[in-house]
């Protein structure tokens, strides 16, 4: 079984292609971040009844 070929990532140099590939992998939508933040706030509600 042959491995898949490397994806076509734009960039003029090897570093630019690497940087763009990492950016594509690590980029998260704002909606995704807000959804996750809301879920975490609901599960980690602080106890405000303490004095």
DSSP file (Angstrom, degrees, kcal/mol; ACC not computed):
  #  RESIDUE AA STRUCTURE BP1 BP2  ACC     N-H-->O    O-->H-N    N-H-->O    O-->H-N    TCO  KAPPA ALPHA  PHI   PSI    X-CA   Y-CA   Z-CA
    1    1 A X              0   0    0      0, 0.0     2,-0.3     0, 0.0     0, 0.0   0.000 360.0 360.0 360.0 124.0    0.0    0.0    0.0
    2    2 A X        -     0   0    0      1,-0.1     3,-0.1     3,-0.0     2,-0.0  -0.610 360.0-114.9 -85.6 143.1    1.5    3.3   -1.1
    3    3 A X        -     0   0    0     -2,-0.3     2,-0.1     1,-0.1    -1,-0.1  -0.364  39.6 -94.7 -70.2 157.7    1.2    6.4    1.1
    4    4 A X        -     0   0    0      1,-0.1    -1,-0.1    -2,-0.0     3,-0.1  -0.406  45.6-103.8 -68.4 148.1   -0.8    9.3   -0.1
    5    5 A X        -     0   0    0      1,-0.1    -1,-0.1    -2,-0.1     3,-0.1  -0.330  46.2 -86.8 -69.3 157.9    1.2   12.1   -1.9
    6    6 A X        -     0   0    0      1,-0.1    -1,-0.1    -3,-0.1     3,-0.0  -0.361  50.6-105.6 -63.1 142.0    1.9   15.3    0.0
    7    7 A X        -     0   0    0      1,-0.1     2,-0.8    -3,-0.1    -1,-0.1  -0.328  34.5-103.5 -68.0 153.4   -0.9   17.9   -0.3
    8    8 A X        +     0   0    0     -3,-0.1     2,-0.5    -2,-0.0    -1,-0.1  -0.698  45.7 180.0 -80.4 110.4   -0.4   20.9   -2.6
    9    9 A X        -     0   0    0     -2,-0.8    12,-0.1     2,-0.1     8,-0.1  -0.951  26.2-120.7-114.9 129.4    0.4   23.8   -0.2
   10   10 A X        +     0   0    0     -2,-0.5    10,-0.2    10,-0.1     2,-0.2  -0.321  56.1 111.5 -68.8 151.1    1.1   27.2   -1.7
   11   11 A X        -     0   0    0      1,-0.1    -2,-0.1     9,-0.1     6,-0.0  -0.574  58.6-129.0 153.3 146.8    4.4   29.0   -1.0
   12   12 A X  S    S+     0   0    0     -2,-0.2     2,-0.3     2,-0.0    -1,-0.1   0.786  91.8  34.9 -85.2 -30.0    7.6   30.0   -2.8
   13   13 A X  S  > S-     0   0    0      1,-0.1     4,-2.3     0, 0.0     5,-0.2  -0.761  87.7-107.1-121.3 167.9   10.1   28.5   -0.4
   14   14 A X  H  > S+     0   0    0     -2,-0.3     4,-2.3     1,-0.2     5,-0.2   0.891 121.0  51.2 -60.3 -39.7   10.1   25.3    1.7
   15   15 A X  H  > S+     0   0    0      2,-0.2     4,-3.1     1,-0.2    -1,-0.2   0.916 108.6  50.5 -65.7 -42.6    9.6   27.4    4.8
   16   16 A X  H  > S+     0   0    0      2,-0.2     4,-2.6     1,-0.2    -2,-0.2   0.909 111.7  48.3 -61.5 -41.7    6.6   29.2    3.4
   17   17 A X  H  X S+     0   0    0     -4,-2.3     4,-2.3     2,-0.2    -1,-0.2   0.917 113.5  47.1 -64.5 -42.7    5.0   25.9    2.4
   18   18 A X  H  X S+     0   0    0     -4,-2.3     4,-2.5     2,-0.2     5,-0.2   0.936 112.9  49.0 -62.5 -46.7    5.7   24.5    5.8
   19   19 A X  H  X S+     0   0    0     -4,-3.1     4,-2.3     1,-0.2    -2,-0.2   0.908 112.9  47.3 -60.2 -43.9    4.3   27.6    7.5
   20   20 A X  H  X S+     0   0    0     -4,-2.6     4,-2.1   -10,-0.2    -1,-0.2   0.878 111.3  51.3 -67.2 -37.4    1.2   27.5    5.4
   21   21 A X  H  X S+     0   0    0     -4,-2.3     4,-1.7     2,-0.2    -2,-0.2   0.927 111.9  46.0 -65.4 -44.5    0.6   23.8    6.0
   22   22 A X  H  X S+     0   0    0     -4,-2.5     4,-2.6     1,-0.2    -2,-0.2   0.903 111.3  53.1 -64.4 -40.9    0.9   24.3    9.8
   23   23 A X  H  X S+     0   0    0     -4,-2.3     4,-1.3    -5,-0.2    -1,-0.2   0.889 107.6  51.5 -61.5 -39.9   -1.4   27.3    9.6
   24   24 A X  H  < S+     0   0    0     -4,-2.1    -1,-0.2     1,-0.2    -2,-0.2   0.878 113.4  44.9 -64.4 -37.3   -4.0   25.2    7.7
   25   25 A X  H  < S+     0   0    0     -4,-1.7    -2,-0.2     1,-0.2    -1,-0.2   0.902 119.0  39.7 -73.6 -41.3   -3.9   22.5   10.3
   26   26 A X  H  < S+     0   0    0     -4,-2.6     2,-0.3    -5,-0.1    -2,-0.2   0.524  85.7 112.0 -91.5  -5.8   -4.0   24.7   13.4
   27   27 A X     <  -     0   0    0     -4,-1.3     2,-0.4    -5,-0.2    -4,-0.0  -0.516  45.6-171.6 -73.3 131.8   -6.5   27.3   12.2
   28   28 A X        -     0   0    0     -2,-0.3     2,-0.1     3,-0.0    -2,-0.0  -0.960  24.6-113.4-123.7 140.9   -9.8   27.2   14.1
   29   29 A X     >  -     0   0    0     -2,-0.4     4,-1.8     1,-0.1     5,-0.1  -0.372  21.0-123.9 -71.1 152.6  -12.9   29.1   13.3
   30   30 A X  H  > S+     0   0    0      1,-0.2     4,-2.6     2,-0.2     5,-0.2   0.879 113.1  56.3 -63.1 -38.0  -14.1   31.8   15.7
   31   31 A X  H  > S+     0   0    0      1,-0.2     4,-2.3     2,-0.2    -1,-0.2   0.896 106.0  50.8 -61.4 -39.9  -17.5   30.0   15.9
   32   32 A X  H  > S+     0   0    0      2,-0.2     4,-2.2     1,-0.2    -1,-0.2   0.897 110.8  48.0 -64.3 -40.5  -15.7   26.8   17.0
   33   33 A X  H  X S+     0   0    0     -4,-1.8     4,-2.5     2,-0.2    -2,-0.2   0.925 112.6  48.1 -66.0 -44.8  -13.8   28.7   19.7
   34   34 A X  H  X S+     0   0    0     -4,-2.6     4,-2.3     2,-0.2    -2,-0.2   0.888 111.4  50.7 -64.7 -38.8  -16.9   30.5   21.0
   35   35 A X  H  X S+     0   0    0     -4,-2.3     4,-2.2    -5,-0.2    -1,-0.2   0.933 112.4  45.9 -63.6 -46.1  -18.9   27.2   21.1
   36   36 A X  H  X S+     0   0    0     -4,-2.2     4,-2.3     1,-0.2    -2,-0.2   0.898 112.0  51.9 -64.4 -40.6  -16.1   25.4   23.0
   37   37 A X  H  X S+     0   0    0     -4,-2.5     4,-2.3     2,-0.2    -1,-0.2   0.910 109.7  49.2 -62.5 -43.2  -15.8   28.4   25.4
   38   38 A X  H  X S+     0   0    0     -4,-2.3     4,-1.9     1,-0.2    -1,-0.2   0.909 110.6  50.5 -63.1 -42.6  -19.5   28.4   26.1
   39   39 A X  H  X S+     0   0    0     -4,-2.2     4,-1.5     1,-0.2    -1,-0.2   0.901 111.3  48.3 -62.4 -41.0  -19.5   24.6   26.8
   40   40 A X  H  X S+     0   0    0     -4,-2.3     4,-1.7     1,-0.2    -2,-0.2   0.888 109.1  52.7 -68.0 -38.9  -16.6   25.0   29.2
   41   41 A X  H  < S+     0   0    0     -4,-2.3    -1,-0.2     1,-0.2    -2,-0.2   0.878 108.4  51.4 -64.0 -36.4  -18.3   27.9   31.1
   42   42 A X  H >< S+     0   0    0     -4,-1.9     3,-0.6     1,-0.2    -1,-0.2   0.854 114.1  42.5 -69.8 -34.0  -21.4   25.8   31.5
   43   43 A X  H 3< S+     0   0    0     -4,-1.5    -1,-0.2     1,-0.2    -2,-0.2   0.713 117.2  46.9 -84.8 -20.0  -19.5   22.8   33.0
   44   44 A X  T 3< S+     0   0    0     -4,-1.7    -1,-0.2    -5,-0.1     2,-0.2  -0.226  72.3 162.0-115.9  43.5  -17.2   24.9   35.2
   45   45 A X    <   -     0   0    0     -3,-0.6    -3,-0.1     1,-0.1     2,-0.1  -0.453  38.6-123.9 -65.2 129.3  -19.7   27.3   36.9
   46   46 A X        -     0   0    0     -2,-0.2     2,-0.9     1,-0.1    -1,-0.1  -0.379  19.7-110.1 -74.0 154.0  -18.0   28.8   39.9
   47   47 A X        +     0   0    0      1,-0.1     3,-0.5    -2,-0.1    -1,-0.1  -0.760  37.6 176.2 -84.2 107.8  -19.6   28.5   43.4
   48   48 A X        +     0   0    0     -2,-0.9    -1,-0.1     1,-0.2    -2,-0.0   0.356  61.7  83.4 -96.0   5.2  -20.8   32.1   44.1
   49   49 A X        +     0   0    0      2,-0.0    -1,-0.2     0, 0.0     2,-0.1   0.481  66.8 104.5 -87.9  -1.7  -22.5   31.2   47.4
   50   50 A X              0   0    0     -3,-0.5     0, 0.0     1,-0.1     0, 0.0  -0.488 360.0 360.0 -78.5 150.0  -19.2   31.4   49.5
   51   51 A X              0   0    0     -2,-0.1    -1,-0.1     0, 0.0    -3,-0.0   0.387 360.0 360.0-108.0 360.0  -18.5   34.4   51.7
